[in-house]
Amino acid sequence: MADELEFDPQIDTSVPHSARMWNYWLGGKDHYPVDREAGDQFRDAFPDIVAIARLSRHLLARMVGYLAGEAGVRQFLDIGTGLPTVDNTHTLAQRVDPAARVVYVDNDPLVLAHARALLVGTPEGATHYIDADLRDPNRILEAAAGTLDFDQPVALMLMGILGYVQDKEDPYGIVKRLLDPLPRGSYLAMWDGSNVVTGPALDEAQENLNASAAMPPYTLRNREQMAGFFDGLEMVDPGIVSITLWRPDPDPFGPPAEVDGLCGVGRKP
């Protein structure tokens, strides 16, 4: 295993962090007053965020289940890990194959500290943690190469993280850079916030929150914008859909309602 990147143990509790806010919405306990204040402010403007946070965890389970099961992927690069909760990526993947290898990436010292303590994989597999920012794909790839074999398929997981990369920061270029060294048969699995259900009212609420500096700025993207991340990839059915509609579990009451979160899985040909 390669040496980990420099790790800063200093946790800034004066600025809200997305991973801790999501932990708050999920009912966890790993957050600070600044995270709860920002989380409450966003929830007041967009009450569905709590449901979306929880639905996104179910989506992760379905996507990793598909990738490790039907698609046969044994390596995962999960960027924007978030704080540990139930059924994390390595747990889901190593449940299918104990030899699966997973690299987590996050830039919050609290996340990394908890990951090292709680995300312990199987002896047959590998579970590794990188302190890095999504905006630095070269750093991520260099560190991940110590655990993952880039000659074999890798599933790149970007779950709820790309909205924090503004258009001026070239999110499409970042995703392309991360995918470029991955071999044929690799996958991109992602979801992110959208405005396809609530529409202009959510756009206005998000713009007001971004302007307030109470929380990290976030960019909502529509289906066409989401599709841009999958350029050159073969989309897995059912394509780009609401997070509730990607291969949902059987429900006798019919398909679930759409929410303001879009997702998809694409295969590198």
SEKEZA-18937 format. One record per residue: residue in three letters; z, y, x of N, C-alpha, C in turn. Coordinates in steps of 0.2 Angstrom, whole numbers, plus 5000, padded with zeros to 4 digits. Atoms other than C-alpha are relative to their C-alpha. Layout:
BEGIN
ALAZYXZYXZYX;...
//
This chain:
BEGIN
MET500049945004500050005000500050065004;ALA500149944996499550175007500650044999;ASP499549965001500850305010499950054994;GLU500149955006501250414995499950075003;LEU500049934999500850594995500750045000;GLU499449965000502150724999500350014993;PHE499650005006503450724985500550065000;ASP499549955001504350884980500549994995;PRO499550025005506050844972500250064996;GLN499849955004506251014965499750014994;ILE500349995007506051024946500150074998;ASP500049935003505651194939500249994993;THR499850005007506651204923499950064996;SER500149935003506151384919499350004997;VAL500750005003504351334914499949944996;PRO500150065003503851214901499549965003;HIS500550044997502951064906499749954995;SER500350045006501750964895500349934999;ALA499750065000502450794900500750004996;ARG499350005003504250844895499950024993;MET500149985007503550924879499849944996;TRP500250065004502750764874500649954999;ASN499450045000504350674878500450024994;TYR499649975005505250794866499749984993;TRP500350025006503950764852500049934998;LEU500050075001504050574854500749984999;GLY499350025001505950584852500449985006;GLY499650024994506450554870500550055002;LYS499449964997507850634880499950045006;ASP500249984993506950684896499750074999;HIS500349935001506650874893500650055000;TYR499649944999507451044895500050054995;PRO500049955005507851194884499350035000;VAL500649975000506251274889499449964997;ASP500550045003505251124884500149994993;ARG499950005008506051114867499850064997;GLU500249945003505751294864499350014999;ALA500750005001503951284868499749954995;GLY500250055004503851124859500150014992;ASP499949985007504551194843499650054998;GLN500549955002503451344844499349974998;PHE500650035001501951234845500049964993;ARG500050045006502551124831500050044994;ASP500049955005502851274820499350024998;ALA500749985001501051324822499649944998;PHE500550065001500351144821500549944999;PRO499550055001501651024813499749935001;ASP500250074999500450874815500149985007;ILE500050024993500750874834500549945001;VAL499550054999502250764832499749934998;ALA500350065003501250634822499449985006;ILE500650024995499750644835500349985006;ALA499750024994500950624850500249924999;ARG499850075001501550454842499449964999;LEU500650045001499850404836499649995007;SER500450004994499150434854500349945004;ARG499750064997500450294860499749944998;HIS500450065003499650174848499349995003;LEU500750004997497950224854500049975007;LEU500050034993498450184872500049935000;ALA500050075001498950014867499449964998;ARG500650035002497349974859499550015005;MET500550004994496250044873500249965006;VAL499950054994497149954887500049934998;GLY500150065003497149804876499349985000;TYR500850014999495249814875499849995007;LEU500250004993495049854893500249945004;ALA499750054996496149724900499849934997;GLY500250065003495649594887499249995000;GLU500750015001493849604881499650025005;ALA500449984994493149704895500249975007;GLY499950034994494049614908500250045006;VAL499849954995494649764918500749985003;ARG499450024997496049724931500350065004;GLN499849944996496249904939500050064995;PHE499949945005496850064930500350065004;LEU499849934997496950244936500250044995;ASP499849965006498050334924500350075002;ILE499949934997498050524927500350044994;GLY499649975005499350624917500449954997;THR499650065003500550484915500550024995;GLY499549985005501850574906500749965002;LEU499450044999503650514905500049934998;PRO500050075003503950324903500350004993;THR499750015007504150264886499849924999;VAL500250075001503750094878499349995001;ASP500750024999502150004882499650055004;ASN500449964995501550094897499449965002;THR500750034999499850064904500149935004;HIS499950064996500549934917500249944996;THR499750055005501549844904499549974996;LEU500550035004500049824893499549965004;ALA500550044996498849774907500249945003;GLN499850064996499949654916500349954994;ARG499850055005500449574899499349954999;VAL500650045000498549514899499949965006;ASP500150034994498449484917500650025005;PRO499549974996500049494928499850035007;ALA500349984994498949524943499750075000;ALA500349935001498349694936500350055004;ARG499849954996498449844947499950074997;VAL500049945004498950014940500250065005;VAL499849944996499050184949500150064995;TYR499849945005499950324939500050065004;VAL500049944997499650504943500350064996;ASP499749955004500650654938500350055005;ASN499849954996501250824945500750034999;ASP499449975001502950844938500549955004;PRO499550044997504450784949500449964996;LEU499550045005505450724934499649944998;VAL500450065002503950614929500049955006;LEU500150044995503750544946500749965002;ALA499450034999505650514948500149944995;HIS499950055005505750414932499549955000;ALA500550054999504150324935500249955006;ARG499850044994504850254952500649964997;ALA499450045002506450204943499949954995;LEU500150035006505750134927499449964999;LEU500650035001503950084929499949945005;VAL500050064995504149914939499649954997;GLY500450045003502749804937500149925002;THR499950074998502549614940499949995007;PRO500150024993502649534957499349995002;GLU500750024998500849474956499650065000;GLY500449945000500149644952500350065005;ALA499749944996500449824959500050054995;THR499849945004501149974951500150065005;HIS500049954994500950134962500050074996;TYR499949935003501350324959499850055005;ILE500349954996500450474965500250074998;ASP499849935002501150654965499450045001;ALA500649964999499550754962499850034994;ASP500249965006498650874950499349974999;LEU500750025002497050824940499550045003;ARG500549954998496250974947499849995008;ASP500150024993496250894965499849935000;PRO500350075000495150734962500049975007;ASN500150034994494850704980500749985003;ARG499350024998496750694984500249944996;ILE499850065004496950574969499649945003;LEU500450064998495550464975500249975007;GLU499750034993496150454993500649965000;ALA499450045001497850404988499949944996;ALA500050065004497350284975499649945003;ALA500450054996496150194987500549955004;GLY499550044997497750124995500249944996;THR499750055005498150024979499449964997;LEU500650025004496450004970499449985005;ASP500650024997494849914976499450034997;PHE500549965004493450034972499349965001;ASP500650045000492249894975500049954993;GLN499950045007492949814958500150054995;PRO499949965005492949894941500750034999;VAL499449975001494250024937499950044994;ALA500049965006494750104921500450065001;LEU499749935000495050294922500250024994;MET499749985007496250344909500250075001;LEU499949935001496350524904500350014993;MET499850005007497450524889500450064999;GLY499749945002497850694882500150055006;ILE499849964994497750784899499450055001;LEU500649964998495950864900500150074996;GLY499949935003496451004887500450055004;TYR499749964996497551074900499650035006;VAL500549974995496051104912499550044996;GLN500549955003495151264907499349995002;ASP500850014998493251274906499950035007;LYS500249974993493251394921500349965006;GLU499850044995494151254931499549945001;ASP500550055000492651144928500249934999;PRO499850075001493350994919499549945000;TYR500550054999491750904918499849985007;GLY500150024993491450914936500649965003;ILE499450044998493250844939499949934998;VAL500150075003492850694928499549975004;LYS500550034996491250664937500249985007;ARG499850014993492050674954500449945000;LEU499550065001493350544948499649944999;LEU500450065002491950424941499549985006;ASP500550014995490750444956500149945004;PRO499950054995491550324968500249934996;LEU499950065004491950194954499449964999;PRO500650045000490750044954499849994992;ARG500350025007489649984939500649964997;GLY499550045003490749904926500750044999;SER499449965001492050044927500050034993;TYR500049975006492650134912500450075000;LEU499649945002493250304906500350004993;ALA499650005007494550304892500450065000;MET499749945000495150464886500150024992;TRP500049975006495750564871500350075001;ASP499849934999496150754869500050034993;GLY499949965006496550884856499450034998;SER500749975003495150944844500250044994;ASN499949955005494951064830499649974994;VAL500550035005493850944819500350004993;VAL499750015006495150924805500250074997;THR499749945002496151084804499550065000;GLY500549954999494751194810500250075003;PRO499949944997494851384813500850025000;ALA499249985000496751394808500349975006;LEU499750034994497151274822499750045007;ASP500249964995496051374834500450075001;GLU499649944999496951534830500749995002;ALA499350024998498651454832500049985007;GLN500050024993498151384849499950065004;GLU500149934996497451554855500650045000;ASN499449965000499051634850500549975005;LEU499550034996500151514859499750005007;ASN500349994993498951524875500250075002;ALA499949934999499151714874500750015002;SER499349984999501051704873500349985007;ALA499850024993501251614890500749964999;ALA499450045001502651514882499949925002;MET500250074999501751344886499450005004;PRO500650004997500351294897499450014996;PRO500649995005498651354890499649934999;TYR500450065002497651214881499450024997;THR500749995003495851204876499849944995;LEU500250055005495351114860499349995001;ARG500750014999493651034861499749964994;ASN500350035006492450974847499749935003;ARG500350064998491450814847499550015006;GLU500649994995489950884857500350015006;GLN499749984994491150954870500349935003;MET499750064998492050784871499549965003;ALA500650044998490350694873499850025007;GLY500249984993490050794889500349965005;PHE499650044995491350694898499749935001;PHE500250075000490450534894499250005002;ASP500750004998488750594901499849945005;GLY500250054996487850444909500449934999;LEU499650065002489050314902499849974994;GLU500250045006488750184889500650004995;MET499549995004489850224874500249934997;VAL499750065004490950074867500150024993;ASP499949995008490950064848500750014999;PRO500449965005491450154838499850075003;GLY500249934997491050304850500550055000;ILE499549955000491950464849500250014993;VAL499750005007493050464834500750035001;SER499349985000494750524829500549945003;ILE499550054997496250434838500249954995;THR499850045005496650354822499549944998;LEU500650045002494950274820499749965005;TRP500350044994494650194837500349935000;ARG499850075001494750004833500750004997;PRO499350015003496250024822500249934998;ASP499850065003497349884817499949994993;PRO500250015007496949804800500550034996;ASP499549975005497749894786499749994993;PRO500250025007497649834768499950064996;PHE500149945004497650014762499450045002;GLY500649964998496050064771500150035006;PRO500049974993495550164786500550065000;PRO499649944999496850294792499750064999;ALA500349945000496650474790499850035007;GLU500149974993495850574804500550065001;VAL499649954998496850694814499750045006;ASP500349954995496550834827500149975007;GLY500050034993496350714842499349965000;LEU500650044999494650644848500149955006;CYS499950044994494450494859499349965001;GLY500650044999493150374866500149965007;VAL500050054994492850234879499350005002;GLY500750014998491250234890500049965006;ARG500150054995490650104902499550035005;LYS500449974995489850154919499449945001;PRO500550064999488150054919499849995007;
//
